[in-house]
């Protein structure tokens, strides 16, 4: 096996890890928006910011 296989494999693995982390972050954000749509407002009201 040449070093090229390891370089290409590393690139593919890095892209896979990037999209996995992005998917976890995006899904968590989307779930928070859908389940708690007024969370930011209630937190601000509780803290006396509004």
C-alpha positions, 0 to 999 in steps of 0.5 A, spaced: 500 500 500 502 506 498 502 513 502 496 515 497 491 510 500 492 513 507 492 520 505 485 519 501 483 515 507 484 520 512 481 525 508 475 521 507 475 520 515 476 527 516 470 529 512 465 523 515 467 526 522 466 533 520 459 531 518 457 527 524 459 533 528 455 538 524 449 533 524 449 532 532 449 540 533 444 541 528 439 536 530 440 538 537 439 545 535 433 543 531 430 539 537 430 545 542 427 549 537 421 544 536 420 542 543 421 549 546 419 554 542 419 560 547 425 557 551 429 564 550 423 568 552 422 565 558 429 565 560 430 572 559 423 574 563 425 569 569 432 573 569 428 580 568 432 582 562 425 584 559 
